[in-house]
């Protein structure tokens, strides 16, 4: 057999071996892991729906609770989640920036009185500017650029969240979305480092001399002499992305839903207006006055309860752990969401800010763990 024939045999064998490895990987990840987790949870009395490919439309959570109980097994494709709705298992430098940004927005709105506006987009610009100013101070324009890049990155990542990368093959071939994600990640990294370099240029040689805004705190940590406390370059970039994107998104959604609910419930709109005029007056708000706005706080809490930016708390099990009476296997995702009439009352589906008149504990029937609209210890890192 000539050399060409031998090379052809070797190439064919290698191709078949790669295909076999990929097939075994798909079998292991998409059949064995879901099957194993299903067996473990079933043996502990946790039932749930079968793994499904229908990912775009989420069935009504209450029908799942009625069918499977307050804790049940759910699936995102082949990714298992233990959904927990039982609370027994779950046991001033920013104000000036906000004032300036809101004044700018309202001044622009004066010329559009009586006209229809897309307030969600307006609030996107508002929250972007506020966070840029508070996080990056004089570098807020660069901060806004980072936000724009993060928004694009998030949109692409969200439409690929359930797509699977095949082993070996994915190392040599990337989709157009993956190429674009790498490009955006590099641009975000470069933009953050550009801001960091500018901040480092104003160093005075003193300890902790990089400023007391968010960026300054990060740069101080990056230059910390204690290796146990020191941030790496990647940590610094990731923390910037987390603060900017997570903070902007949650605040934006809260503002939009609050305005909508006030527009529908004009009685509460009038109560809120009277309270602001009585406590704040016609001047700019301050921390002391804001703390006294009881009606506004009730409205915000009810908005967060009804339309929470984070609809559930999701954590992935990295090693086998015990949660209450349950033993959770590795690779299981735990999804905690609590919207139970036993806690909130039979009017759980109605907008009633007065439920928070005596605080969160009273509103939740003294199960404060049932109210976590912004997620506990929320950790969002966009790669």
C-alpha positions as CSV (number, residue, x, y, z in Angstrom):
1,X,0.0,0.0,0.0
2,X,1.5,3.4,-1.0
3,X,1.9,6.3,1.3
4,X,-1.2,8.1,0.0
5,X,-3.3,5.1,0.8
6,X,-2.0,4.9,4.4
7,X,-2.6,8.6,4.9
8,X,-6.2,8.2,3.7
9,X,-6.7,5.3,6.1
10,X,-5.3,7.3,9.0
11,X,-7.4,10.3,8.1
12,X,-10.6,8.2,7.9
13,X,-9.8,6.5,11.2
14,X,-9.2,9.9,12.9
15,X,-12.5,11.2,11.5
16,X,-14.4,8.2,12.7
17,X,-12.8,8.5,16.1
18,X,-13.7,12.2,16.4
19,X,-17.3,11.4,15.3
20,X,-17.5,8.6,18.0
21,X,-16.2,10.9,20.7
22,X,-18.7,13.6,19.7
23,X,-21.5,11.0,19.7
24,X,-20.6,9.7,23.2
25,X,-20.4,13.3,24.5
26,X,-23.9,14.0,23.1
27,X,-25.2,10.8,24.6
28,X,-23.7,11.5,28.0
29,X,-24.8,15.1,28.2
30,X,-28.2,14.9,26.6
31,X,-29.4,11.5,27.8
32,X,-27.4,10.2,30.7
33,X,-27.1,13.3,32.9
34,X,-30.8,14.3,32.6
35,X,-31.8,10.6,33.2
36,X,-29.6,10.3,36.2
37,X,-30.9,13.5,37.8
38,X,-34.5,12.5,37.1
39,X,-34.0,9.2,38.9
40,X,-32.3,10.8,41.9
41,X,-35.0,13.5,42.3
42,X,-37.9,11.0,41.7
43,X,-36.4,8.8,44.4
44,X,-36.8,11.7,46.9
45,X,-40.4,12.4,45.9
46,X,-39.7,15.3,43.6
47,X,-41.8,14.9,40.4
48,X,-41.8,17.1,37.3
49,X,-42.2,17.5,33.6
50,X,-40.2,15.5,31.2
51,X,-37.2,17.1,29.4
52,X,-38.6,19.1,26.5
53,X,-37.4,21.0,23.4
54,X,-40.2,23.5,23.7
55,X,-38.2,26.4,25.1
56,X,-39.8,29.5,23.8
57,X,-43.1,29.4,25.6
58,X,-43.0,28.9,29.4
59,X,-46.1,27.2,30.8
60,X,-47.9,28.9,33.7
61,X,-46.0,28.3,36.9
62,X,-49.2,27.8,39.0
63,X,-50.3,24.9,36.9
64,X,-46.9,23.2,37.6
65,X,-47.3,23.9,41.3
66,X,-50.8,22.5,41.3
67,X,-49.7,19.4,39.3
68,X,-46.3,18.7,40.9
69,X,-46.3,20.5,44.3
70,X,-44.5,23.5,45.7
71,X,-41.1,22.1,44.8
72,X,-40.8,20.4,41.4
73,X,-38.3,19.5,38.7
74,X,-38.3,21.6,35.6
75,X,-36.2,21.4,32.4
76,X,-34.6,24.0,30.1
77,X,-33.9,21.6,27.3
78,X,-31.6,19.1,29.0
79,X,-30.7,21.5,31.8
80,X,-32.6,20.4,35.0
81,X,-33.8,22.9,37.5
82,X,-35.3,22.3,41.0
83,X,-37.9,25.0,41.3
84,X,-38.6,26.0,44.9
85,X,-41.6,28.0,45.9
86,X,-41.7,26.9,49.5
87,X,-40.1,29.6,51.8
88,X,-39.5,27.0,54.5
89,X,-36.7,25.7,52.3
90,X,-35.3,29.2,51.5
91,X,-34.9,30.5,54.8
92,X,-25.3,59.3,49.0
93,X,-23.1,59.9,46.3
94,X,-25.6,58.6,43.8
95,X,-28.4,61.1,44.4
96,X,-26.7,64.1,42.7
97,X,-26.0,62.1,39.6
98,X,-29.6,60.9,39.5
99,X,-30.9,64.4,40.0
100,X,-28.8,65.8,37.1
101,X,-29.7,63.0,34.8
102,X,-33.4,63.2,35.6
103,X,-33.5,67.0,35.2
104,X,-31.9,66.6,31.7
105,X,-34.5,64.0,30.7
106,X,-37.5,66.0,32.0
107,X,-36.2,69.1,30.3
108,X,-36.2,67.2,27.0
109,X,-39.7,65.9,27.7
110,X,-41.1,69.5,28.0
111,X,-41.1,69.8,24.2
112,X,-43.0,66.6,23.8
113,X,-45.9,67.3,26.0
114,X,-49.1,65.6,24.6
115,X,-47.1,63.4,22.3
116,X,-46.6,59.6,22.6
117,X,-43.2,58.6,23.9
118,X,-41.4,55.2,24.3
119,X,-40.6,55.7,28.0
120,X,-38.8,52.3,28.2
121,X,-36.1,53.6,25.8
122,X,-36.0,56.9,27.7
123,X,-35.4,55.1,31.0
124,X,-32.7,53.0,29.3
125,X,-30.8,56.2,28.4
126,X,-31.5,57.6,31.9
127,X,-30.2,54.6,33.9
128,X,-27.3,54.2,31.5
129,X,-26.2,57.8,32.2
130,X,-26.7,57.6,35.9
131,X,-24.7,54.4,36.3
132,X,-22.0,55.7,34.0
133,X,-21.7,58.9,36.1
134,X,-21.6,57.1,39.4
135,X,-19.4,54.2,38.3
136,X,-16.9,56.1,36.1
137,X,-17.3,59.7,37.2
138,X,-15.7,62.0,34.5
139,X,-15.4,58.9,32.2
140,X,-19.1,58.5,31.9
141,X,-19.1,58.8,28.1
142,X,-16.8,55.9,27.9
143,X,-19.0,54.0,30.3
144,X,-22.0,54.6,28.0
145,X,-19.9,53.0,25.2
146,X,-19.4,49.9,27.4
147,X,-23.1,49.7,28.0
148,X,-23.9,49.8,24.3
149,X,-21.4,46.9,23.7
150,X,-22.8,44.9,26.6
151,X,-26.4,45.3,25.3
152,X,-25.3,43.9,21.9
153,X,-23.4,41.1,23.6
154,X,-26.4,40.2,25.8
155,X,-28.8,40.0,22.8
156,X,-26.5,37.7,20.9
157,X,-25.8,35.5,24.0
158,X,-29.5,35.2,24.9
159,X,-30.4,33.7,21.5
160,X,-27.6,31.2,21.9
161,X,-28.1,30.2,25.5
162,X,-29.6,26.8,24.7
163,X,-27.4,26.0,21.7
164,X,-24.9,23.2,22.1
165,X,-21.2,23.4,21.2
166,X,-19.9,20.0,19.9
167,X,-16.6,18.9,21.4
168,X,-13.5,19.2,19.1
169,X,-15.5,20.5,16.2
170,X,-16.4,23.7,18.0
171,X,-12.6,24.4,18.5
172,X,-12.1,24.6,14.8
173,X,-15.4,26.1,13.6
174,X,-17.3,29.0,15.1
175,X,-20.7,30.4,14.1
176,X,-21.1,34.0,13.1
177,X,-22.7,34.7,16.5
178,X,-19.7,33.2,18.3
179,X,-17.3,35.3,16.3
180,X,-19.3,38.4,17.0
181,X,-19.4,37.5,20.8
182,X,-15.6,37.2,20.8
183,X,-15.3,40.5,19.0
184,X,-17.6,42.3,21.4
185,X,-15.9,40.8,24.5
186,X,-12.5,42.1,23.2
187,X,-14.0,45.6,22.6
188,X,-15.5,45.6,26.1
189,X,-12.1,44.5,27.6
190,X,-10.3,47.2,25.7
191,X,-12.8,49.9,26.6
192,X,-12.6,49.1,30.3
193,X,-8.8,49.0,30.3
194,X,-8.7,52.4,28.5
195,X,-10.8,53.9,31.4
196,X,-8.5,52.2,33.9
197,X,-5.4,53.5,32.3
198,X,-6.8,57.0,32.4
199,X,-7.6,56.7,36.1
200,X,-4.1,55.3,36.8
201,X,-2.6,58.4,35.2
202,X,-4.0,60.7,37.9
203,X,-2.4,58.6,40.7
204,X,-0.8,60.8,43.4
205,X,1.4,58.1,44.8
206,X,-0.7,57.6,47.9
207,X,-2.4,54.5,49.0
208,X,-6.0,54.2,47.8
209,X,-5.6,57.3,45.7
210,X,-7.6,56.3,42.6
211,X,-10.9,57.8,43.8
212,X,-13.9,56.6,45.8
213,X,-16.3,55.9,43.0
214,X,-16.9,52.3,41.8
215,X,-14.0,52.5,39.3
216,X,-11.7,53.9,41.9
217,X,-12.5,51.1,44.3
218,X,-11.8,48.5,41.6
219,X,-8.5,50.1,40.6
220,X,-7.5,50.4,44.3
221,X,-8.1,46.6,44.6
222,X,-6.2,45.9,41.5
223,X,-3.2,47.7,43.0
224,X,-3.6,46.1,46.4
225,X,-0.3,44.8,47.8
226,X,-2.1,41.9,49.5
227,X,-2.3,39.1,47.0
228,X,-5.3,37.6,48.8
229,X,-7.3,40.8,48.3
230,X,-5.9,41.9,44.9
231,X,-8.1,41.8,41.8
232,X,-6.8,40.4,38.6
233,X,-7.2,42.2,35.3
234,X,-10.0,39.9,34.3
235,X,-11.8,40.3,37.7
236,X,-11.7,44.0,37.3
237,X,-13.2,43.9,33.8
238,X,-15.9,41.3,34.9
239,X,-16.9,43.4,37.9
240,X,-17.3,46.5,35.7
241,X,-19.5,44.5,33.3
242,X,-21.5,43.1,36.2
243,X,-22.1,46.5,37.9
244,X,-23.0,48.2,34.7
245,X,-25.3,45.7,33.0
246,X,-27.0,44.1,36.0
247,X,-27.6,47.5,37.7
248,X,-28.9,49.2,34.6
249,X,-31.2,46.4,33.5
250,X,-33.0,45.9,36.9
251,X,-33.5,49.6,37.5
252,X,-34.7,50.2,33.9
253,X,-37.4,47.5,34.3
254,X,-38.4,48.7,37.7
255,X,-38.9,52.3,36.4
256,X,-40.9,51.2,33.4
257,X,-43.3,48.9,35.3
258,X,-43.8,51.5,38.1
259,X,-44.8,54.2,35.6
260,X,-47.2,51.8,33.9
261,X,-48.8,50.8,37.1
262,X,-49.2,54.4,38.3
263,X,-50.7,55.3,34.9
264,X,-53.3,52.5,35.4
265,X,-53.9,53.1,39.1
266,X,-54.4,56.8,39.2
267,X,-55.5,56.8,42.9
268,X,-52.0,55.6,43.9
269,X,-50.5,58.1,41.5
270,X,-52.2,60.9,43.3
271,X,-51.2,59.5,46.8
272,X,-47.5,59.4,45.6
273,X,-47.7,62.9,44.2
274,X,-49.1,64.3,47.5
275,X,-46.5,62.6,49.5
276,X,-43.6,63.9,47.4
277,X,-44.9,67.4,47.6
278,X,-45.4,67.2,51.3
279,X,-42.0,65.7,52.2
280,X,-39.6,66.8,49.4
281,X,-41.4,70.0,48.3
282,X,-40.3,71.6,45.0
283,X,-36.6,71.2,45.7
284,X,-34.3,68.3,44.7
285,X,-34.6,65.1,46.8
286,X,-32.1,64.1,49.4
287,X,-31.3,60.9,51.3
288,X,-33.2,62.0,54.4
289,X,-36.4,62.9,52.5
290,X,-36.3,59.8,50.3
291,X,-36.1,57.6,53.4
292,X,-39.4,59.2,54.6
293,X,-41.4,58.3,51.4
294,X,-43.5,55.5,52.8
295,X,-46.1,55.5,50.0
296,X,-43.5,55.5,47.3
297,X,-41.7,52.6,49.0
298,X,-45.0,50.7,49.1
299,X,-45.6,51.3,45.4
300,X,-42.0,50.2,44.5
301,X,-42.2,47.1,46.6
302,X,-45.5,46.1,45.0
303,X,-44.1,46.7,41.6
304,X,-41.1,44.5,42.4
305,X,-43.4,41.8,43.8
306,X,-45.7,41.8,40.8
307,X,-43.1,42.4,38.0
308,X,-39.7,41.4,39.6
309,X,-36.7,42.1,37.3
310,X,-35.3,38.7,38.5
311,X,-38.2,36.2,38.2
312,X,-36.4,33.6,40.2
313,X,-33.1,32.8,41.9
314,X,-31.1,30.2,40.0
315,X,-28.0,28.5,41.3
316,X,-26.2,25.5,39.8
317,X,-25.2,22.6,42.1
318,X,-21.4,22.2,41.7
319,X,-21.2,19.3,44.2
320,X,-23.8,17.1,46.0
321,X,-25.4,19.1,48.8
322,X,-28.4,18.7,51.2
323,X,-31.2,21.3,51.0
324,X,-33.7,20.6,53.8
325,X,-34.7,17.0,53.3
326,X,-33.5,16.9,49.7
327,X,-30.2,15.7,48.4
328,X,-29.3,17.6,45.3
329,X,-27.0,16.0,42.7
330,X,-24.3,17.7,40.8
331,X,-25.3,19.6,37.6
332,X,-28.8,20.3,38.9
333,X,-30.0,24.0,38.7
334,X,-32.1,25.2,41.6
335,X,-34.7,27.7,40.7
336,X,-36.3,29.5,43.7
337,X,-39.5,31.5,43.0
338,X,-42.2,32.3,45.6
339,X,-45.6,33.7,44.6
340,X,-47.9,31.8,46.9
341,X,-51.4,32.9,48.1
342,X,-50.6,31.2,51.4
343,X,-48.0,33.9,52.0
344,X,-49.4,36.9,50.1
345,X,-53.1,36.2,50.5
346,X,-55.9,35.5,48.1
347,X,-55.3,38.9,46.4
348,X,-51.8,37.8,45.3
349,X,-52.7,38.5,41.7
350,X,-53.9,42.1,42.4
351,X,-52.0,45.3,42.6
352,X,-52.3,46.4,46.2
353,X,-49.4,48.6,47.5
354,X,-51.1,48.8,50.8
355,X,-50.0,45.2,51.6
356,X,-46.6,46.7,52.4
357,X,-48.0,49.4,54.7
358,X,-46.5,47.7,57.8
359,X,-43.3,46.5,56.1
360,X,-42.1,43.4,54.2
361,X,-42.4,41.0,57.1
362,X,-46.0,41.7,57.7
363,X,-46.8,41.6,53.9
364,X,-45.2,38.2,53.6
365,X,-46.9,36.8,56.7
366,X,-43.5,37.0,58.5
367,X,-41.7,35.0,55.7
368,X,-39.5,37.8,54.4
369,X,-37.5,35.2,52.4
370,X,-40.5,35.1,50.1
371,X,-39.7,38.6,48.8
372,X,-36.5,38.7,46.8
373,X,-37.3,40.5,43.5
374,X,-33.7,41.5,42.7
375,X,-32.2,38.1,43.5
376,X,-30.0,37.3,46.5
377,X,-26.2,37.7,45.9
378,X,-26.9,38.3,42.2
379,X,-23.8,37.4,40.3
380,X,-24.0,38.1,36.5
381,X,-20.8,37.8,34.5
382,X,-21.1,38.0,30.7
383,X,-18.2,36.2,29.0
